[in-house]
Amino acid sequence: MIGYLMWKKDWNYEEAQLFVKARRGVSSPNTGFICQLLFLEKRLHDPKRETRYALPQHQPYPLPS
């Protein structure tokens, strides 16, 4: 839910966590998940964000003799 709110409403981790915690008091993500959410926050708010794809170099097959 936190990650969805960060993506959909363009919130940072703290805003989304406080929103969820206010509605569901037992919300307590573990450390690994928090790290993933902080990485998501960095990706969502990076002004130079763009999708890049790495394409392998074309290796033509040798022609049969």
C-alpha angles and dihedrals in degrees: 000000000000093000091048092052091048090053101038100040097030091238126154121241095265095051092049094045093050091048092052093042091053090055099035111030095190092062107127116151116201123247096261092053092047089054090052091049091050089050088051090050090053091050094046095049099040107119091206092051113144134147114251127188125201113220120194118238114264112256109192116214114242112260115247114255 
